[in-house]
Amino acid sequence: MAKFADVQKTMQGFQMIEKKTQGEQAEEQMNKFIESGLNKIEKPPTGLGPAECSRCGDEIPIARRQAYGNGLCVYCAELNERR
């Protein structure tokens, strides 16, 4: 019959195996971050964006709303890119 101390040592050994090093944890977190970014790039927003520009309130043409969906008219989007 196994002693309690022996069982405890065995359990601690299993726990040590399951723990990840800081480098492994950082790599896993970085991979999740990259994957979430790639998912956003690969899956553009669907549907129409807002009908009016969120900055100036001008109407946004339907074609632009379908293509970009970012809620900015052409003028405000160009200003945003220059910054």
Backbone as numpy.savetxt, mean C-alpha at the origin, in Angstrom:
# Nx Ny Nz CAx CAy CAz Cx Cy Cz
9.10 -40.83 31.55 8.26 -39.65 31.55 9.15 -38.41 31.55
8.83 -37.44 30.69 9.64 -36.22 30.56 9.41 -35.32 31.75
10.50 -34.69 32.15 10.40 -33.73 33.24 9.91 -32.40 32.71
9.33 -31.62 33.61 8.79 -30.31 33.24 9.89 -29.41 32.67
11.07 -29.43 33.25 12.19 -28.59 32.79 12.58 -28.97 31.36
12.56 -30.28 31.05 12.91 -30.73 29.70 11.88 -30.25 28.68
10.61 -30.31 29.06 9.54 -29.84 28.18 9.68 -28.35 27.95
10.00 -27.62 29.03 10.18 -26.17 28.91 11.32 -25.84 27.95
12.44 -26.54 28.06 13.59 -26.30 27.18 13.22 -26.59 25.72
12.47 -27.66 25.51 12.05 -28.00 24.16 11.14 -26.92 23.58
10.21 -26.42 24.39 9.31 -25.36 23.94 10.09 -24.09 23.62
11.07 -23.76 24.44 11.89 -22.57 24.18 12.65 -22.73 22.87
13.12 -23.93 22.60 13.81 -24.19 21.33 12.90 -23.97 20.13
11.66 -24.42 20.22 10.70 -24.21 19.14 10.40 -22.73 18.96
10.28 -22.02 20.07 10.01 -20.59 20.00 11.17 -19.84 19.35
12.39 -20.26 19.62 13.56 -19.62 19.01 13.56 -19.84 17.50
13.14 -21.01 17.07 13.10 -21.32 15.64 12.06 -20.44 14.95
10.90 -20.22 15.61 9.81 -19.46 15.02 10.10 -17.97 14.94
10.95 -17.44 15.82 11.24 -16.01 15.83 12.04 -15.64 14.60
11.75 -14.50 14.08 12.46 -14.00 12.91 13.49 -12.98 13.35
14.57 -12.91 12.64 15.57 -11.89 12.94 15.04 -10.53 12.52
15.66 -9.47 13.00 15.24 -8.13 12.63 15.37 -7.92 11.13
16.40 -8.47 10.55 16.59 -8.35 9.11 15.49 -9.03 8.33
15.09 -10.21 8.79 14.00 -10.94 8.13 12.68 -10.18 8.27
12.44 -9.61 9.45 11.22 -8.83 9.67 11.20 -7.60 8.77
12.35 -6.91 8.68 12.44 -5.72 7.84 12.23 -6.07 6.37
12.81 -7.16 5.94 12.65 -7.59 4.55 11.19 -7.94 4.24
10.54 -8.63 5.17 9.14 -8.99 4.99 8.26 -7.73 4.91
8.53 -6.78 5.79 7.76 -5.53 5.79 7.99 -4.75 4.50
9.23 -4.70 4.03 9.55 -4.01 2.79 8.85 -4.67 1.60
8.85 -6.00 1.57 8.19 -6.71 0.47 6.69 -6.44 0.45
6.06 -6.38 1.64 4.63 -6.07 1.71 4.37 -4.66 1.20
5.24 -3.72 1.57 5.10 -2.33 1.14 5.21 -2.22 -0.38
6.20 -2.88 -0.94 6.40 -2.87 -2.40 5.21 -3.51 -3.10
4.75 -4.64 -2.58 3.62 -5.34 -3.19 2.36 -4.48 -3.17
2.12 -3.78 -2.07 0.93 -2.93 -2.01 1.03 -1.78 -3.00
2.24 -1.24 -3.20 2.45 -0.19 -4.19 2.22 -0.69 -5.60
2.71 -1.89 -5.88 2.53 -2.47 -7.21 1.06 -2.75 -7.48
0.33 -3.18 -6.47 -1.10 -3.42 -6.65 -1.83 -2.14 -7.01
-1.42 -1.03 -6.44 -2.05 0.24 -6.76 -1.75 0.65 -8.20
-0.54 0.38 -8.66 -0.15 0.73 -10.03 -0.89 -0.17 -11.02
-0.95 -1.46 -10.73 -1.56 -2.41 -11.65 -3.07 -2.28 -11.71
-3.68 -1.76 -10.66 -5.13 -1.65 -10.60 -5.53 -0.18 -10.52
-5.64 0.47 -11.68 -6.03 1.88 -11.66 -7.45 2.04 -11.14
-7.77 3.22 -10.65 -9.12 3.43 -10.14 -10.17 3.18 -11.22
-11.28 2.61 -10.80 -12.34 2.32 -11.75 -13.46 3.33 -11.60
-14.24 3.48 -12.64 -15.36 4.40 -12.60 -14.94 5.83 -12.87
-15.87 6.70 -12.66 -15.62 8.12 -12.91 -15.09 8.81 -11.66
-14.25 9.79 -11.89 -13.82 10.64 -10.80 -14.87 11.71 -10.56
-14.60 12.64 -9.66 -15.57 13.70 -9.37 -15.85 14.59 -10.58
-17.04 15.16 -10.61 -17.46 15.99 -11.74 -16.81 17.37 -11.70
-16.38 17.81 -10.51 -15.78 19.13 -10.38 -14.37 19.01 -9.81
-13.51 19.94 -10.22 -12.14 19.97 -9.74 -12.13 20.25 -8.23
-11.34 19.50 -7.51 -11.28 19.66 -6.06 -10.57 20.93 -5.64
-9.82 21.54 -6.57 -9.11 22.79 -6.23 -9.88 24.03 -6.64
-10.28 24.08 -7.91 -10.87 25.33 -8.42 -12.39 25.25 -8.62
-12.94 24.04 -8.63 -14.37 23.88 -8.78 -14.86 23.83 -10.21
-13.96 23.95 -11.19 -14.36 23.86 -12.60 -14.83 22.44 -12.92
-15.67 22.34 -13.95 -16.18 21.05 -14.38 -15.06 20.26 -15.06
-15.00 18.96 -14.80 -14.00 18.09 -15.42 -14.71 17.28 -16.51
-14.21 17.31 -17.76 -14.84 16.54 -18.84 -14.88 15.04 -18.51
-15.90 14.37 -19.02 -16.10 12.95 -18.72 -14.90 12.11 -19.14
-14.33 12.40 -20.30 -13.18 11.62 -20.77 -12.02 11.71 -19.78
-11.79 12.88 -19.24 -10.71 13.05 -18.26 -11.06 12.34 -16.96
-12.31 12.40 -16.55 -12.75 11.72 -15.33 -12.56 10.22 -15.45
-12.83 9.68 -16.65 -12.66 8.25 -16.87 -11.19 7.87 -16.90
-10.38 8.71 -17.53 -8.96 8.39 -17.71 -8.15 8.55 -16.42
-8.40 9.60 -15.67 -7.56 9.90 -14.52 -8.28 9.72 -13.19
-9.47 10.23 -13.07 -10.24 10.06 -11.84 -9.60 10.67 -10.61
-8.67 11.61 -10.80 -7.97 12.19 -9.66 -8.64 13.44 -9.10
-9.69 13.91 -9.75 -10.43 15.06 -9.23 -9.81 16.40 -9.53
-8.88 16.45 -10.49 -8.25 17.71 -10.88 -8.52 18.00 -12.35
-8.82 19.26 -12.65 -8.96 19.66 -14.05 -7.56 19.72 -14.67
-7.50 19.90 -15.97 -6.21 19.91 -16.67 -5.30 21.00 -16.11
-5.86 22.19 -15.93 -5.06 23.33 -15.45 -4.45 23.03 -14.06
-5.28 22.58 -13.13 -4.79 22.31 -11.77 -3.83 21.14 -11.74
-4.05 20.12 -12.60 -3.14 18.99 -12.67 -1.77 19.43 -13.17
-1.75 20.34 -14.16 -0.48 20.85 -14.67 0.25 21.66 -13.59
-0.50 22.46 -12.85 0.10 23.22 -11.75 0.70 22.26 -10.70
-0.02 21.21 -10.43 0.42 20.23 -9.45 1.71 19.54 -9.89
1.84 19.24 -11.18 3.03 18.58 -11.71 4.24 19.50 -11.67
4.05 20.78 -11.78 5.17 21.74 -11.80 5.78 21.92 -10.42
5.03 21.60 -9.39 5.53 21.80 -8.01 6.53 20.78 -7.61
